[in-house]
Each structure stands twice: as C-alpha cells, then as structure tokens.
Amino acid sequence: MSMLTPPGMGGKYRITGDKYPRMRRPSGRRRIVLAVIASAAALALIGWGTLQLIQVFTGGDKASAAAPAASDCDRDGDRKQAAPASPSEAKPKPKPLPKPGQITVNVFNATPRGGLAKDTADELKKRGFAIGEVGNATKAFDKKVKGTGILLGAKSAADTALPVLGTQLAGAEPRTDGRKGGEVDLILGTKFKDLAKKADADKALAELAKPEPTPAKSGDKNC
C-alpha cells in the first residue's frame, strides 16, 4: 500500500505512482495582450514627454504667436515680384498720335447748303491740318448723313488720325473703309453748324494726347 492511500480504503482506491494534480498557470495569450497594452502606454508617455521637451527648448507656441502672420497684400506682393510678367500680359504701347499737320483731310458736303465744305476746309487749314480734296459728297453719302458728320479713313487711322480730327467736330461718327492711303474724309451732315471752338478743340486734343492710367485689376486689394 502506498503511503498516499488513506486508511481503510484498501487497495481498490489505492493511489499509485509518484504524480499528483497541479494548478494550471494563467493563459499565455492573456499575458501577451497585457504586455502589448503596457508597451503602447509606455510609448505614448515617452512621446508626450519628448514633445514637451521640444516645446520648452524651441519656444513652441509662444514663438508662433509672437510672429505676425503675413497679410494677403504681402503675399500678393511677393508673388508678383517672384513671378515675371508673361508676354501675353504685357500691353502693347499705344500708337503715337499724329500732329494736325501730318493729317490730310478731304472735306465733303453732304447737305443741301452750299459753301460749307470750303468754309470748313479753310478753318481746318488755319488750325494746322493739311487739306486735300474739297467738294460735294458722293452719291453714297449725299443728303444721307443725319448727324453732324462722318470721319472716314483706313483701318490704321481708327486710333490715330480719326481721333485727332474728331476733336474738331463734336458728335462726328468715326468709320473705316478699305482704303490704303493715309488721307481721311470729313463728310458734313445735316446737323452740322460749325466746327468746335478752337479753344475747346485744343483742350480736347490735349486730353487725347495724355496717356491713359493703368486700370486696377478686380482682384487687387488696397494695401
């Protein structure tokens, strides 16, 4: 009988061998989960502490708050200085306006009143214009010009000779045709009475010669 056999149980309930039951240890999976959680917490704590040290030594938020933010105007100015103007943005220079002595004017009368073309041509000559042909208007315009007059010239004269001549007659309508020469026509209409006063014409000519101011873009701000 083994020493582990209780008294009175005889051999039927005899416990043999040298092994005995043992308590199971905790599961290995639970230990792994606990270890991962502990490691994550330790890393988070280390990262937070590192961030605090960086802010202490670099000034952190105080430096950011002390530095003024660049305004929109400053940023726009920097961009304009850094980026060169493209060729498409460069505006072409306006053509220089000719002087009255460089413009040859043909004066035609499209009204039933006689002598208007000659009198007008004489006055234009006194104001410095060169005079070409003087007479009655052609059938295409005779008694068909309802306004004070028509200024007619080549397309190249639309922003040169015609505006200069237009300072001498208020309300005249500028037009262009397919001519190649530099002469321009002044066709007097039914509402024509006289040329503009010389003082007013000289003032209008001086205003015309002034350079136009560069318009501000809609996106620009007042800085």
C-alpha positions in Angstrom: 0.0 0.0 0.0 1.3 3.4 -0.9 1.8 6.0 1.7 -0.8 8.2 -0.1 -3.6 5.6 0.3 -6.0 6.7 3.0 -6.5 4.2 5.8 -9.5 1.9 5.4 -9.8 2.4 1.6 -8.0 -0.8 0.9 -6.4 -1.5 -2.4 -9.5 -0.6 -4.5 -8.9 3.1 -4.1 -5.2 2.9 -4.0 -3.3 5.8 -5.5 -0.3 4.6 -7.2 2.6 6.5 -8.8 4.6 9.5 -7.9 2.4 12.2 -9.7 -0.2 14.5 -8.2 -2.5 17.1 -9.7 -1.1 20.6 -10.2 -2.9 24.1 -10.6 -2.8 25.5 -14.2 -0.9 28.7 -14.9 -2.6 31.7 -16.5 -3.1 31.6 -20.2 -0.1 32.8 -22.4 -2.5 34.8 -24.7 -3.6 37.0 -21.8 -0.1 37.8 -20.8 0.7 38.8 -24.4 -2.3 41.2 -24.5 -1.3 42.8 -21.2 2.3 43.2 -22.4 1.2 44.9 -25.6 -1.1 47.4 -23.7 1.7 48.2 -21.3 4.2 48.8 -24.2 1.7 51.1 -26.0 1.1 53.1 -22.9 4.9 53.4 -22.2 5.5 54.6 -25.9 2.7 57.2 -25.6 4.1 58.5 -22.4 7.6 58.8 -23.9 6.3 60.6 -27.0 4.3 63.1 -24.9 7.3 63.8 -22.7 9.6 64.3 -25.8 7.1 66.8 -27.3 7.0 68.8 -24.1 10.8 69.0 -24.1 10.9 70.2 -27.7 8.4 72.9 -26.9 10.3 74.0 -23.9 13.6 74.3 -25.8 12.3 75.8 -29.0 9.7 78.3 -27.6 6.8 76.3 -29.0 3.5 78.2 -29.3 5.0 81.5 -27.9 7.2 81.9 -31.0 4.3 81.2 -33.3 2.1 83.7 -31.5 4.8 86.4 -31.5 5.5 86.2 -35.2 2.8 88.3 -37.1 1.0 86.5 -39.9 1.8 87.7 -43.4 -1.1 89.7 -44.8 -2.7 89.0 -48.2 -1.1 92.1 -49.7 2.4 91.0 -48.6 1.8 87.5 -50.0 0.5 89.0 -53.3 3.4 91.4 -53.5 5.9 88.6 -53.0 4.2 86.5 -55.7 4.2 89.5 -58.1 7.9 90.1 -57.5 8.8 86.5 -57.9 6.7 85.8 -61.0 7.8 87.7 -64.1 5.1 89.1 -66.3 4.3 86.8 -69.2 4.4 88.3 -72.8 0.6 87.9 -73.1 0.1 90.2 -70.1 2.4 93.0 -71.4 0.2 95.6 -73.0 1.3 97.0 -76.4 2.2 100.6 -76.4 -0.4 102.8 -78.0 0.5 104.3 -81.4 1.7 107.9 -81.2 -0.9 110.4 -82.3 -0.1 112.4 -85.4 0.0 116.1 -85.3 -2.6 118.0 -87.3 0.0 119.0 -89.9 0.6 115.3 -90.6 -3.1 114.6 -91.4 -4.5 115.4 -94.9 -8.3 116.0 -94.7 -10.7 115.8 -97.6 -13.8 117.9 -96.8 -17.1 116.9 -98.5 -20.5 118.5 -98.1 -23.4 116.1 -97.8 -26.0 118.8 -97.1 -28.1 120.9 -99.5 -26.4 124.1 -98.2 -23.7 125.5 -100.4 -20.2 126.6 -99.4 -19.9 124.5 -96.2 -17.1 122.3 -97.5 -14.9 125.3 -98.5 -15.5 127.3 -95.3 -14.8 124.2 -93.1 -11.6 123.4 -95.1 -10.4 126.9 -94.6 -10.9 126.8 -90.9 -9.2 123.4 -90.6 -6.2 124.8 -92.5 -5.9 127.6 -90.0 -5.8 125.0 -87.2 -2.9 123.3 -88.8 -4.5 120.5 -90.8 -3.4 119.7 -94.4 -6.3 120.0 -96.8 -6.8 117.7 -99.8 -9.9 117.5 -101.9 -12.9 119.8 -101.2 -16.4 119.5 -102.7 -19.7 117.7 -102.6 -20.1 114.3 -101.1 -20.5 111.2 -103.3 -24.0 109.7 -104.0 -23.4 107.1 -101.3 -23.4 109.9 -98.7 -25.1 112.9 -100.3 -28.1 114.0 -98.1 -27.8 110.7 -96.2 -25.7 111.8 -93.2 -28.1 112.6 -90.4 -25.6 113.7 -87.7 -23.0 116.4 -87.6 -20.7 114.5 -89.8 -18.7 111.3 -90.6 -15.0 110.8 -90.1 -13.9 108.2 -92.7 -10.4 106.7 -93.1 -8.4 103.5 -93.3 -8.4 101.0 -90.5 -5.0 102.1 -89.5 -6.4 105.6 -88.9 -9.0 104.4 -86.4 -6.8 105.1 -83.3 -4.6 107.8 -84.9 -5.8 110.3 -87.4 -9.5 109.9 -86.9 -9.5 110.7 -83.1 -7.3 113.8 -83.8 -9.7 115.1 -86.4 -12.6 114.2 -84.2 -11.5 116.8 -81.7 -12.5 119.5 -84.2 -16.1 118.4 -84.6 -18.2 117.2 -81.7 -20.5 114.3 -82.4 -18.9 113.2 -85.6 -19.1 109.4 -86.3 -15.8 107.6 -87.0 -15.8 104.9 -89.7 -13.2 102.9 -91.6 -13.1 101.6 -95.1 -10.7 99.6 -97.3 -8.5 102.5 -98.5 -4.7 102.2 -98.3 -3.7 105.8 -98.2 -3.4 108.0 -95.1 -5.9 110.7 -96.1 -9.1 110.9 -94.1 -12.5 112.3 -95.1 -14.7 114.7 -93.2 -18.3 114.4 -94.6 -20.5 117.1 -93.2 -24.0 116.0 -92.2 -27.4 117.7 -92.0 -26.9 118.7 -88.3 -23.6 120.4 -89.0 -23.4 124.0 -88.0 -19.8 124.8 -87.4 -16.6 123.2 -86.1 -15.9 123.1 -82.4 -14.5 126.3 -81.0 -10.7 126.4 -81.3 -10.2 126.6 -77.5 -12.4 123.6 -76.9 -10.8 121.7 -79.8 -7.3 122.4 -78.4 -8.4 121.2 -74.9 -9.8 118.0 -76.4 -6.6 117.4 -78.3 -4.5 117.9 -75.2 -6.7 115.4 -73.3 -6.4 112.9 -76.1 -2.6 113.1 -76.0 -2.5 112.2 -72.3 -1.6 108.6 -71.5 -4.4 106.6 -70.1 -4.0 105.4 -66.5 -3.5 101.7 -66.0 -6.8 100.2 -64.7 -6.6 98.3 -61.4 -7.4 94.6 -61.6 -10.6 93.4 -59.9 -8.7 91.1 -57.6 -6.2 93.7 -56.4 -6.6 95.0 -52.8 -5.7 98.3 -51.3 -2.7 97.7 -49.2 
